[in-house]
């Protein structure tokens, strides 16, 4: 009885260590993607066969992008891109397909930012320079007898009341 209980607990704990697979974006149907041809299709026919694009260009050459991303995440790690598909459909000024470009993982760039320090322009200052750096840099306080705040008579506050 004890062995079966331990075995059951081990199976339950091992089930929590499974990898997570996720799909985001356009669901690729290769037959529909191959059916889009330059010089034959237009915006309406592309939208009817492939659906609305993931995003469209706002400036320059009218372009629609269809993006598909598959990721995998092992327990206690960050998600990693497993597969990526990019379909770029360019249109001419009259709305006809001028070119179709397919891409994938070959265009993906892995960035490894340094999380400890962000380089900035300007002067490097220590913690204490940031904390106490403004002492003496600001003019005299109003009402302290200096000339910057004006004179305040007896019984008058800093706002003249």
FISENU-676712 format. One line per field, with one value per residue (C-alpha): residue number from 1; residue in three letters; chain; z, y negated, x negated. Coordinates in pm, whole numbers, plus 32768, in hexadecimal, padded with zeros to 4 digits. Layout:
% residues N
nr = NUM, ...;
rest = ALA, ...;
kette = A, ...;
zz = Z, ...;
yy = Y, ...;
xx = X, ...;
***
This chain:
% residues 161
nr = 1, 2, 3, 4, 5, 6, 7, 8, 9, 10, 11, 12, 13, 14, 15, 16, 17, 18, 19, 20, 21, 22, 23, 24, 25, 26, 27, 28, 29, 30, 31, 32, 33, 34, 35, 36, 37, 38, 39, 40, 41, 42, 43, 44, 45, 46, 47, 48, 49, 50, 51, 52, 53, 54, 55, 56, 57, 58, 59, 60, 61, 62, 63, 64, 65, 66, 67, 68, 69, 70, 71, 72, 73, 74, 75, 76, 77, 78, 79, 80, 81, 82, 83, 84, 85, 86, 87, 88, 89, 90, 91, 92, 93, 94, 95, 96, 97, 98, 99, 100, 101, 102, 103, 104, 105, 106, 107, 108, 109, 110, 111, 112, 113, 114, 115, 116, 117, 118, 119, 120, 121, 122, 123, 124, 125, 126, 127, 128, 129, 130, 131, 132, 133, 134, 135, 136, 137, 138, 139, 140, 141, 142, 143, 144, 145, 146, 147, 148, 149, 150, 151, 152, 153, 154, 155, 156, 157, 158, 159, 160, 161;
rest = UNK, UNK, UNK, UNK, UNK, UNK, UNK, UNK, UNK, UNK, UNK, UNK, UNK, UNK, UNK, UNK, UNK, UNK, UNK, UNK, UNK, UNK, UNK, UNK, UNK, UNK, UNK, UNK, UNK, UNK, UNK, UNK, UNK, UNK, UNK, UNK, UNK, UNK, UNK, UNK, UNK, UNK, UNK, UNK, UNK, UNK, UNK, UNK, UNK, UNK, UNK, UNK, UNK, UNK, UNK, UNK, UNK, UNK, UNK, UNK, UNK, UNK, UNK, UNK, UNK, UNK, UNK, UNK, UNK, UNK, UNK, UNK, UNK, UNK, UNK, UNK, UNK, UNK, UNK, UNK, UNK, UNK, UNK, UNK, UNK, UNK, UNK, UNK, UNK, UNK, UNK, UNK, UNK, UNK, UNK, UNK, UNK, UNK, UNK, UNK, UNK, UNK, UNK, UNK, UNK, UNK, UNK, UNK, UNK, UNK, UNK, UNK, UNK, UNK, UNK, UNK, UNK, UNK, UNK, UNK, UNK, UNK, UNK, UNK, UNK, UNK, UNK, UNK, UNK, UNK, UNK, UNK, UNK, UNK, UNK, UNK, UNK, UNK, UNK, UNK, UNK, UNK, UNK, UNK, UNK, UNK, UNK, UNK, UNK, UNK, UNK, UNK, UNK, UNK, UNK, UNK, UNK, UNK, UNK, UNK, UNK;
kette = A, A, A, A, A, A, A, A, A, A, A, A, A, A, A, A, A, A, A, A, A, A, A, A, A, A, A, A, A, A, A, A, A, A, A, A, A, A, A, A, A, A, A, A, A, A, A, A, A, A, A, A, A, A, A, A, A, A, A, A, A, A, A, A, A, A, A, A, A, A, A, A, A, A, A, A, A, A, A, A, A, A, A, A, A, A, A, A, A, A, A, A, A, A, A, A, A, A, A, A, A, A, A, A, A, A, A, A, A, A, A, A, A, A, A, A, A, A, A, A, A, A, A, A, A, A, A, A, A, A, A, A, A, A, A, A, A, A, A, A, A, A, A, A, A, A, A, A, A, A, A, A, A, A, A, A, A, A, A, A, A;
zz = 8000, 8054, 7F0E, 7E3D, 7EF4, 7EB4, 7D48, 7D1D, 7DC0, 7CDE, 7BA6, 7C12, 7C58, 7B0F, 7A50, 7AC3, 7A14, 78B5, 77AF, 7742, 75CC, 754C, 73F7, 73AF, 7276, 7122, 70F6, 6FBE, 6EAD, 6DA5, 6C90, 6CCA, 6CEB, 6BA2, 6AF4, 6B16, 69D3, 6962, 683E, 6870, 69CA, 6A63, 6BC7, 6BC9, 6B4C, 6C44, 6D63, 6CF8, 6CDF, 6E02, 6EE1, 6F80, 6FA1, 70EF, 70A7, 6F7B, 6F24, 6F6E, 6E93, 6D4C, 6C72, 6CD6, 6D7E, 6E47, 6F3E, 6FB8, 70E6, 718D, 72C3, 737D, 74CC, 75CA, 773E, 781F, 7994, 7A4A, 7909, 7819, 76DB, 75AA, 743F, 73A5, 7248, 719A, 704D, 6FA7, 6E69, 6DD0, 6CBB, 6C00, 6B35, 6A20, 6A20, 6972, 6A7D, 69BC, 6A56, 69E0, 6AA8, 6BB1, 6C9D, 6D98, 6EC2, 7001, 7114, 7037, 7078, 71F4, 72C3, 742C, 7507, 765A, 770B, 783B, 7956, 7A4F, 79B4, 78A3, 77EE, 77D9, 7758, 7858, 7997, 7A75, 7BD5, 7D0E, 7DF0, 7EE9, 7DD6, 7D61, 7EC5, 7F3A, 7DEF, 7E00, 7F54, 7F1C, 7DAF, 7DF3, 7E5C, 7FBB, 804D, 8061, 81B2, 8215, 81FB, 809E, 7F82, 7E94, 7F50, 7F95, 80EE, 81D2, 82F4, 844D, 8449, 82D1, 823E, 8109, 802A, 80AA, 8184;
yy = 8000, 7F12, 7F5F, 7F1D, 7DD5, 7D66, 7DD0, 7D0D, 7BD6, 7BF4, 7C0B, 7AD8, 7A0F, 7A77, 7A07, 78A2, 78A6, 78C3, 77C2, 76C1, 768F, 7558, 74D7, 7369, 72B3, 732F, 74A1, 7504, 75CA, 7609, 7646, 74EF, 7443, 74DE, 746B, 72F8, 7295, 7148, 70A9, 7188, 7132, 6FE9, 6F73, 7000, 7159, 716A, 7109, 720E, 7326, 72D2, 71FA, 70AE, 7074, 707A, 6F13, 6E2C, 6D20, 6BBD, 6B07, 6B49, 6C75, 6D16, 6E5C, 6F63, 7044, 7198, 720D, 7362, 73B7, 7500, 74FB, 75FB, 75C6, 76C3, 76B3, 7589, 74EE, 73DA, 742F, 7475, 7448, 75A0, 7543, 7401, 73BD, 7268, 7226, 70CC, 7068, 6F25, 6E6C, 6D6C, 6C21, 6CB9, 6DC8, 6EF2, 6FE0, 6F7F, 7079, 7189, 71D2, 72EF, 72F0, 73AD, 73E6, 736D, 7204, 7228, 7177, 71D5, 70A9, 70CE, 6F7E, 6F2E, 6F08, 6E76, 6D26, 6C53, 6B79, 6A0F, 68CF, 67DE, 67F8, 692A, 68D4, 69A5, 69EC, 68DF, 67DC, 681D, 680E, 66D7, 6633, 651F, 649A, 633B, 633B, 629A, 612D, 60BE, 612A, 601F, 5F78, 5FD3, 5E6C, 5E93, 5DA5, 5EA3, 5EE5, 5D78, 5CE5, 5D57, 5C7C, 5CEA, 5DB3, 5DE7, 5F41, 5FA3, 5F67, 5E01, 5E44;
xx = 8000, 7EE5, 7E32, 7F66, 7FA0, 7E39, 7E50, 7F93, 7EFA, 7DC7, 7EA2, 7F6B, 7E2E, 7D8B, 7EC3, 7E81, 7D2E, 7DBD, 7D5B, 7E5B, 7E91, 7F41, 7FAE, 7FEF, 8057, 80BD, 810B, 804A, 80FC, 7FF1, 80F3, 8190, 803D, 7FC8, 8105, 80AA, 7FFA, 7F67, 801E, 8150, 81D8, 8242, 828C, 83EC, 8385, 8262, 8348, 8449, 8349, 825D, 8338, 82DE, 8166, 80B4, 804E, 8033, 7F37, 7FA2, 7EA5, 7DF4, 7E47, 7F94, 7F2E, 7FEA, 7F38, 7FB1, 7EE6, 7EEF, 7E22, 7DFA, 7D4B, 7CE1, 7CA4, 7BF9, 7C49, 7BAE, 7B21, 7B84, 7C43, 7B6A, 7BD4, 7BF8, 7C72, 7CD3, 7D7A, 7D98, 7E5A, 7E2A, 7F1C, 7EC5, 7FCD, 7FA4, 805F, 8190, 81B4, 8129, 802A, 7ECE, 7DFE, 7E1E, 7CFC, 7CE6, 7BFC, 7BBE, 7AC3, 79A5, 7A13, 7A37, 792E, 78EE, 78A2, 77FF, 7823, 7751, 784A, 7752, 7703, 779F, 76A0, 770C, 7674, 75F2, 7531, 750F, 757A, 756B, 7693, 762A, 75F5, 7758, 77DC, 7724, 76C8, 77CE, 7765, 76E0, 7743, 7895, 78B8, 7909, 7A55, 7B68, 7B7A, 7A17, 799F, 7910, 795B, 79F2, 7B33, 7B85, 7BAA, 7CBA, 7D1A, 7D84, 7EC4, 7EB8, 7E96, 7DD4, 7F03, 7F32, 8064;
***
